[in-house]
Amino acid sequence: MGITGKDLIEMGFAPGPHFPAMIAAANKAAESGDDVRAAVADLAPPDPICLRQQSLSFFENIRAENDDERDNVEAVRKTMNELMRTPVLKAGAVMPDACPAGSVGTIPVGGVVASEAIHPGMHSADICCSMALTNFGRADPLIVLDAMHRVTHFGPGGREEIRMPDDVAKAVDGNTMTRDFIDIGHRDMGTQGDGNHFAYVGQLKSTGDTVLVTHHGSRGFGARVYKRGMRVADNFRRKLSPETPKGNAWIPADTKEGETYWDALQIVREWTKANHYVLHDMAAEAAGIKSLDRFWNEHNFVFRKSDGLFYHGKGATPAFDGWASDATDLTIIPLNMAEPILIVRGQNASNGLGFSPHGAGRNFSRTQHRRRNDHRTDAEIFTEETAGIDARFFMGIPDISELPSAYKNAASVRSQIDEYGLAEIVDEVLPFGCIMAGDWEKEAPWRKLPTPQDKETGR
């Protein structure tokens, strides 16, 4: 009689769905005279890792200046303390623009963690949310803004007339975690989404040159890759650390799944970069102008440093040398539509784990912001807060939760960048105008009750 599951249990292996493969390998080894335990050891799942009972300390690069900010900082601190109990994390930090982004234990916006593994939930669904800047020299900013308004696309839906570049499509098709979404990758190319994503036109403080700056991520394409990564991570979580919250699950980097997901992240990054520059090039063609220079950086991503750890920036801008093969020494930090966009040089501050902020952040939610302003009409808020700039909403209805008062005080964020030594501000893009999605849900078709005429026509 050959080796059975009972024999494996006596050897100390726990039963489970892996047992049939282990039994087959054990019998093959026994027939060949090989060491049975050695032959099956790699087929057994690792022993579960218990959740840390003590939270690791983390760097706080944030200072509260009023009651709203004190409440926000306390909420950030609470969620980071829980987050830092995740077993494979080694270090953490929060940026001056930090704010909560989910239940307690979820990495906050403006959070950075260093880990032995890759956590899809710590770069979030908007993989590679990023900034791109193109310099158009002495072009008229109004012409650039009008051109961008004509060629871009915000809100739901995609585009049929634009395709992703051939090299990006080939990479997408070559990875098992991205291949199924190639049609979505084509559909979403040339789109910017909604929420806080924007197209901003301004002029460099240093030269007066007109520049276009865009902010968006990987759209539905990246979101689907994220969901697939989360499923893989949760499979590992249930085996390795069932006490860890699902949102903090990880994919071990040295597994086949880890290598495939890491490659998938790089593909999503290339897709997102191409998406920025497709729009910039379309705007240039529509305006009849040429670009002089361009650069970009992501702020929702995972970076691997020479220490072998994976640095997850959830709304945090890389500020260390060589953060990517196409990295320049400059990165981009927006504040709000009425404030200059900062062009900075990273300082690789140890207290920031080599990161800087990604923007101005929020002290309270969109709903809270609306409630605080319910004594004013949307038109009054819009007129007051966009005075002096050409502010536009692609869907035609202003989104009040994206106006300047919804964000942290820009001057405070700037001062804390300097106070904590996170980055050096080397130039600014002075605001001329901005395009955002707007409130595309307010008059969405599914929110409208059908009229008797609609019912008669079947609409």
C-alpha positions in Angstrom: 0.0 0.0 0.0 1.3 3.4 -0.9 1.6 6.6 1.1 -1.7 8.0 2.2 -3.0 11.3 3.6 -2.8 9.8 7.0 0.9 9.2 6.5 1.3 12.9 5.6 -0.6 14.0 8.7 1.7 11.9 10.8 4.6 13.7 9.2 3.1 17.0 10.4 1.4 18.3 7.3 -2.1 19.8 7.6 -4.8 18.3 5.3 -6.4 20.5 2.6 -6.9 20.8 -1.2 -3.2 20.5 -1.7 -3.2 16.9 -0.4 -3.9 15.0 -3.6 -0.8 16.6 -5.3 1.3 15.9 -2.2 0.2 12.2 -2.0 1.1 11.8 -5.7 4.5 13.4 -5.2 5.1 11.4 -2.1 4.4 8.1 -3.8 6.6 9.0 -6.8 9.5 9.9 -4.4 9.0 6.6 -2.5 9.1 4.6 -5.7 12.3 6.3 -6.7 13.9 6.0 -3.3 14.0 9.8 -2.8 13.4 11.7 0.4 9.5 11.8 0.7 9.4 14.8 3.0 11.7 16.9 0.8 9.6 16.0 -2.3 6.4 17.2 -0.8 7.5 20.1 1.4 7.2 22.8 -1.3 3.7 21.7 -2.1 2.4 22.4 1.4 1.0 25.9 2.1 3.1 27.9 4.5 2.0 28.1 8.1 -0.3 31.1 8.8 1.2 34.3 10.1 -0.6 35.9 12.9 -1.5 39.6 12.8 1.0 41.7 14.7 -0.2 42.5 18.1 1.9 45.7 18.3 1.8 48.4 15.7 5.0 49.5 14.1 5.8 53.2 14.5 5.6 55.5 11.5 6.7 59.0 10.5 4.1 61.8 10.8 4.9 64.7 8.4 1.7 66.5 9.1 0.7 69.3 11.5 -2.8 70.4 12.4 -3.6 74.1 12.4 -7.3 74.2 13.3 -10.0 71.9 14.7 -10.8 70.4 11.3 -7.2 69.5 10.7 -6.9 68.1 14.3 -9.8 65.8 13.7 -8.3 64.7 10.3 -4.9 64.1 11.8 -6.3 62.0 14.6 -8.3 59.9 12.0 -5.2 59.4 9.9 -3.2 58.4 13.0 -5.8 55.9 14.0 -6.0 54.2 10.6 -2.2 54.1 10.3 -1.8 52.5 13.8 -4.0 49.7 12.7 -2.5 49.4 9.2 1.0 49.1 10.6 0.0 45.8 12.3 0.1 44.1 8.9 2.8 41.4 9.2 5.0 42.1 6.2 5.2 45.9 6.6 8.5 47.4 7.6 8.0 51.2 7.7 5.4 53.8 7.2 4.9 57.6 6.8 2.1 60.1 6.2 2.4 63.2 4.1 1.0 66.8 4.9 -2.0 66.1 2.7 -3.0 62.9 4.4 -6.7 62.1 4.9 -8.6 58.8 5.6 -9.8 56.8 2.7 -11.9 54.0 4.1 -12.5 51.9 7.3 -9.9 52.0 10.1 -6.8 50.1 9.0 -7.1 51.2 5.3 -4.0 53.1 4.1 -4.9 56.8 3.9 -4.5 59.1 1.0 -1.1 60.6 1.6 0.2 57.3 3.1 3.4 55.5 2.3 4.4 52.0 3.5 7.4 49.8 2.8 6.7 46.1 2.6 8.3 42.8 1.8 5.3 42.1 -0.5 2.9 43.7 -2.9 -0.5 45.0 -1.6 -3.0 45.8 -4.3 -5.2 47.6 -1.8 -2.4 49.9 -0.9 -2.1 51.4 -4.4 -5.9 51.3 -4.8 -8.1 50.8 -7.8 -6.8 53.9 -9.6 -3.5 52.3 -10.3 -0.9 54.9 -11.4 -3.0 58.0 -10.8 -0.5 60.5 -12.1 0.4 63.9 -13.4 1.8 64.9 -16.8 3.0 68.3 -18.0 3.7 69.5 -21.6 5.3 72.9 -22.3 3.9 74.7 -25.3 6.2 77.7 -25.2 4.5 81.1 -26.0 1.2 79.6 -27.0 -1.9 81.5 -26.0 -3.3 79.7 -22.9 -6.9 80.3 -24.0 -6.2 78.5 -27.3 -4.6 75.6 -25.5 -7.6 75.4 -23.0 -10.1 75.5 -25.8 -8.3 72.8 -27.7 -8.1 70.5 -24.7 -11.8 71.0 -24.0 -12.6 69.9 -27.6 -10.4 66.8 -27.6 -10.7 65.4 -24.0 -13.4 63.1 -22.5 -14.6 63.2 -18.9 -17.3 61.2 -17.3 -18.6 57.7 -18.0 -18.1 55.8 -21.3 -15.2 55.4 -23.6 -14.1 56.2 -27.1 -14.0 54.1 -30.3 -11.8 56.4 -32.4 -8.6 56.1 -30.3 -6.5 53.0 -29.8 -3.6 52.4 -27.4 -0.2 52.4 -29.0 0.9 49.1 -30.6 3.8 48.5 -28.1 1.4 49.0 -25.1 -1.2 46.7 -26.7 1.4 44.0 -27.2 2.5 44.2 -23.6 -1.1 44.1 -22.4 -1.7 41.0 -24.5 1.4 39.3 -23.2 0.5 39.3 -19.5 -2.1 36.9 -18.0 -3.4 39.5 -15.6 -4.0 42.2 -18.2 -4.7 40.2 -21.4 -8.5 39.9 -20.7 -8.9 43.6 -20.5 -7.3 44.7 -23.8 -10.6 45.8 -25.3 -11.2 48.0 -22.2 -7.6 49.4 -22.6 -8.5 50.5 -26.1 -11.9 51.9 -25.1 -10.5 54.0 -22.2 -7.6 55.5 -24.1 -8.1 59.2 -24.4 -10.4 59.5 -21.3 -9.9 61.2 -18.0 -12.6 60.0 -15.7 -14.2 62.1 -13.0 -13.8 63.1 -9.4 -10.6 65.1 -8.8 -9.1 64.4 -12.3 -8.5 67.5 -14.4 -6.8 69.3 -17.3 -5.2 72.5 -16.1 -3.6 75.2 -18.3 -1.3 77.8 -16.9 2.0 79.6 -17.3 5.4 78.9 -15.8 6.3 81.5 -13.2 9.9 81.3 -14.3 9.5 81.8 -18.0 5.8 82.6 -18.8 5.6 79.6 -21.1 2.2 78.0 -21.4 1.8 74.5 -20.1 -0.9 71.8 -20.0 -1.0 69.6 -16.9 -3.3 66.6 -16.7 -4.3 64.5 -13.7 -5.8 61.0 -14.1 -5.1 57.3 -13.6 -5.6 54.1 -15.5 -9.4 54.2 -15.7 -11.4 51.1 -16.1 -8.5 49.2 -17.5 -6.4 49.6 -14.3 -9.4 49.1 -12.0 -10.0 45.6 -13.5 -6.3 44.7 -13.1 -6.6 45.9 -9.5 -9.7 43.7 -8.8 -7.9 40.7 -10.2 -4.9 41.4 -8.0 -7.1 41.8 -5.0 -8.5 38.3 -5.6 -5.1 36.8 -5.9 -3.9 38.6 -2.7 -7.0 37.4 -0.8 -6.2 33.8 -1.7 -2.8 34.3 -0.1 -4.3 36.1 2.8 -6.6 33.3 3.7 -3.6 30.9 3.8 -0.9 33.2 5.3 -2.7 35.6 7.6 -6.4 35.1 7.9 -6.6 37.8 10.7 -5.3 40.5 8.3 -8.1 42.6 6.9 -8.9 41.9 3.2 -7.9 45.4 2.1 -4.3 44.8 3.4 -3.8 41.4 1.8 -0.6 40.8 -0.1 0.9 38.9 -2.9 4.3 37.4 -2.0 6.8 38.9 -4.4 8.8 35.7 -5.0 5.8 33.8 -6.3 4.8 33.4 -9.9 1.7 35.4 -9.0 3.8 38.1 -7.5 6.1 38.4 -10.5 3.1 38.4 -12.9 1.3 41.1 -10.9 4.5 43.2 -10.7 4.8 43.0 -14.5 1.1 43.9 -14.8 1.7 47.1 -12.8 4.4 48.2 -15.1 2.1 47.6 -18.1 -0.6 49.7 -16.5 2.0 52.4 -15.9 2.9 52.5 -19.6 -0.8 52.5 -20.5 -1.4 55.5 -18.2 1.6 57.4 -19.5 0.4 56.9 -23.0 -3.1 58.0 -22.1 -1.7 61.4 -20.8 0.4 62.1 -23.8 -2.3 61.0 -26.4 -4.4 63.7 -25.0 -1.6 66.3 -24.9 -0.8 65.5 -28.5 -4.4 65.8 -29.6 -4.6 69.2 -27.9 -1.4 70.3 -29.6 -2.8 69.2 -33.0 -6.1 70.9 -32.4 -4.4 74.1 -31.4 -1.9 74.0 -34.2 1.1 74.2 -31.8 4.1 72.1 -30.9 5.4 70.9 -27.6 8.9 71.9 -26.3 9.2 69.7 -23.3 7.3 67.2 -21.2 7.6 65.0 -18.1 5.3 63.1 -15.8 5.1 61.2 -12.5 2.7 58.8 -10.8 1.5 59.2 -7.2 -0.6 56.0 -6.7 1.8 53.2 -7.3 4.4 50.7 -6.0 8.1 51.3 -6.3 10.9 48.8 -5.6 14.0 50.2 -4.0 17.5 48.8 -3.8 16.8 47.5 -0.3 14.4 45.0 -2.0 11.3 46.4 -0.3 8.2 47.5 -2.1 7.2 51.1 -1.4 3.5 51.8 -1.8 2.5 55.4 -2.3 -1.2 55.9 -1.9 -1.5 59.5 -3.1 2.2 60.2 -2.5 4.8 61.4 -5.0 8.2 59.7 -5.3 11.0 62.0 -4.2 14.0 59.7 -4.4 16.5 59.4 -7.2 15.8 56.8 -9.9 12.3 56.0 -8.9 11.6 54.9 -12.5 13.6 54.4 -15.7 12.0 57.4 -17.2 12.2 59.6 -14.1 13.5 63.2 -14.3 14.6 65.1 -11.3 11.3 67.0 -11.2 7.8 66.0 -10.1 4.4 67.7 -10.1 2.2 68.5 -7.0 -1.2 70.2 -7.7 -3.1 72.0 -4.9 -6.4 73.2 -6.2 -7.7 74.8 -9.5 -7.2 78.3 -8.2 -3.7 77.8 -6.9 -0.4 77.3 -8.7 0.7 73.8 -9.4 4.1 73.1 -7.8 7.1 71.7 -9.7 9.4 70.2 -7.2 12.7 68.4 -6.8 12.5 65.5 -4.3 14.7 65.5 -1.2 14.6 61.8 -0.5 13.8 62.6 3.2 14.1 59.5 5.4 11.2 60.8 7.5 9.0 60.6 4.3 10.5 57.2 3.2 11.6 59.1 0.1 8.2 60.6 -0.8 6.5 64.0 -0.9 2.7 64.9 -1.0 0.6 64.4 -4.1 -1.7 67.5 -3.6 -3.7 69.4 -1.0 -5.8 66.6 0.3 -9.1 67.0 2.2 -10.0 67.6 5.9 -13.5 66.3 5.4 -15.6 64.3 2.9 -17.4 65.6 -0.2 -20.7 65.2 1.7 -19.5 67.1 4.7 -18.2 69.9 2.4 -21.6 70.2 0.8 -23.3 70.3 4.1 -21.0 73.1 5.4 -22.0 75.2 2.3 -25.7 74.5 2.2 -26.4 78.2 3.1 -25.0 79.2 -0.3 -26.2 78.2 -3.8 -23.9 76.3 -6.0 -23.8 79.3 -8.3 -22.6 81.6 -5.5 -19.9 79.1 -4.4 -18.7 78.7 -8.0 -18.6 82.4 -8.7 -16.7 83.2 -5.5 -14.1 80.4 -5.7 -13.3 80.5 -9.4 -12.9 84.3 -9.7 -10.0 85.1 -12.0 -9.7 81.7 -13.6 -11.4 80.0 -16.5 -13.0 77.1 -14.7 -15.0 74.6 -16.7 -16.9 71.4 -16.1 -17.1 69.0 -19.0 -20.5 67.7 -18.1 -21.9 71.2 -17.8 -22.8 71.0 -14.1 -20.3 72.3 -11.5 -19.1 69.8 -8.9 -18.9 72.0 -5.8 -17.0 69.3 -4.0 -14.0 69.9 -6.3 -13.8 73.6 -5.8 -10.9 75.1 -3.7 -12.7 75.2 -0.4 -13.1 71.4 -0.5 -9.4 71.0 -0.1 -6.8 71.7 2.6 -5.3 75.2 2.8 -2.7 75.3 0.0 -0.4 77.6 1.9 -0.3 75.2 4.8 0.6 72.2 2.6 3.3 74.2 1.0 4.8 75.3 4.3 4.8 71.7 5.6 6.5 70.4 2.5 9.4 72.8 3.5 9.1 72.2 7.2 9.5 68.5 6.9 12.1 68.7 4.1 10.1 66.6 1.7 10.8 68.5 -1.5 12.2 71.7 -3.0 9.8 73.9 -4.9 11.7 75.0 -8.1 8.9 76.5 -10.2 5.2 77.0 -10.3 2.5 76.8 -12.9 0.3 79.9 -12.4 -3.4 79.2 -13.0 -5.2 80.3 -16.2 -8.0 77.7 -16.5 -9.1 74.2 -15.6 -11.4 71.5 -16.9 -13.0 68.9 -14.6 -15.7 66.3 -15.1 -18.4 68.1 -13.2 -21.4 66.5 -11.5 -22.2 63.9 -14.2 -24.5 62.0 -11.9 -26.9 64.9 -11.1 -28.8 64.6 -14.4 -27.8 61.1 -15.3 -30.5 59.3 -17.3 -31.1 56.7 -14.6 -32.0 59.4 -12.1 -34.8 60.9 -14.2 -38.3 59.6 -13.8 -39.8 58.7 -17.2 -42.5 61.1 -18.5 -45.8 59.8 -20.0 -44.3 60.7 -23.5 -41.2 58.6 -22.7 -43.5 55.6 -21.8 -45.4 55.9 -25.0 -42.3 56.0 -27.1 -40.6 53.3 -25.1 -37.7 55.6 -24.1 
